Every structure is written in C-alpha cells, then in structure tokens.
Amino acid sequence: MKAKPKKSNNEQRLLPARSTLSKKNTKMSRKKILKSLLIVFLSLVFIGGVCVFFVLVNIMREAPNLSKNMFNSQDSSKILASNNETLTEVGMEARESITYEQLPQTVIDAFLSIEDSRYFTHNGFDLPRFVKSAFNNLRNGDLGQGGSTLTMQMVDNVRKDNPDYDETSASSWQRIEWKIQEIFLSMQVENTMSKEEILTKYLNKVNFGNTARGIQKGSQYYFGKDVSQLNLSESAFLAGVVNAPNLFNPYKGTQWSEYSKKWVNYYEYAIERRDDTLYQMLNHGYISEEE
C-alpha cells in the first residue's frame, strides 16, 4: 500500500484559518437572519398598530354625540291638592331628581364600593378594572363582565334611551364597538362635568325596580323615606339592588320562578346582596368591622 503524502507545513498552517473563517461566516449568517426576522417582526407590529389605530379612530368617529342635557332625568309630574300635598304622580316612571348635597355619605360610599371603587381618581376609564374583567371574560368564554365605571354606566343608560340600541340582538363585534365608544364618550363626559355632577346624574337615572327610577324614588319605594334619611344598611341595599332589581326585590317574597323552575326567596337574595355590599364597603375601608 502506498503511504499517503504528508501535508506541507503551508497547508497545515492554512487549515485552522479556513475553519475559523467558516465559523465567522456562520455567525454572520445567523446575525443577518436574526436581524431580518427582527425587522419583519417590528414591521408587522408597526403595520398592526397602524391598522388598529385607524379601526379605533373609525369606531370613535361613529360614536353618537351626547349633549350634557341628555344626561338629565325627566321627573314625573305631580298633581297637588289645594294645601300643596301630592295627590298623585303622572308619568311612565316614578322619578324625583335630587342634588349631590342631599346624598348621605353612606350612599356615596356604598355605590363606590360595589360599582367603582376608584371613581374619584380615574378619568372615566379604569384600565386595571377593565383588564381584570377582560381576563375573566376570556376565561369564562363570554362578555359577561364589562369593567364599566360609573361614568360608562351613565353613558350606557343614556344610549339605551335610543330605540335603535338593541343590546339583546347585537353581535359580539358590535358589543366590542359599543364598549370602545362607551370608553371614548365617558372620557369626554369627564372633561365637561365634575365627579359630583356625574354621580348625581347617574343616581337620578338608575333603575331601582318596579317603576322606581332614581335614588330618591328607590328610597321611598323600599323604605318610605327621603334619601337624606337613609342609614348604612339601607344605603348598602340600594347600592346592591341596581345590579338586578327584579332578583333582589324583597317585596316579591317567595315565588315560583318559571326561569329556574324552583321556588325563589327574593327576600333572602336581597339580604345576601346587601351583605355583599357591606363587605365591599369594609374591604375598601369605608366602614369598620364593628359597623
């Protein structure tokens, strides 16, 4: 067998040089690929951001114009006797508007604790609350939680007065569009009205069950007294009942429910909801454990 010729010293010196050059080329190729991928990713993010921006602008452009007067609630008309006593009230709903100064602190604290604990610090849109609700919706697979602030709820109540606003037949995308518009309109409202004014208009409009609309009629319907005379327990009940006035109405007693196919004790539901509100008031520091 012929012996393999030995490599010359020059050839031996060239081998490591070629190997090093190959590694350098490989590293440079990887860097180019990573740089290209990064450019593509950033380009897609930029394009996606621009598209989302224009979609949001278009949705907000289609938002209805809500004037300040639209948030005022229409009171029912009173028929008075010769001695100025009220004989009866006329109207589709029973309502009597009140001022912020008539609200006891317990009513304000109860509604903020159960509906919007950061009300006096946000600008109409509470991002942490909204994100938390969004995650809960994704986990549950529905849009049950809206993360709405009191201002957003007030805007939604005004929009519901529009006969074209049909939430029951709306698609998921339409609901998302409405929610975006709701946020936009709420931030606009916060720039034109004070927090006290917004809260008062909200409480004057909200549904308390039966034909009672507004906190004053809610107070009279359930407790037979003026809103300024409400105590802590009564304030907590009224704050809780607006979530589902038909379910938490204690006057309904115990009735057979065709929906759930069972006997329902509405009084117990009402007490339970009031206690939930009291717990939230304690949780947010509005009341003490003793109270």
Disulfide bonds with the S-S distance in Angstrom:
none
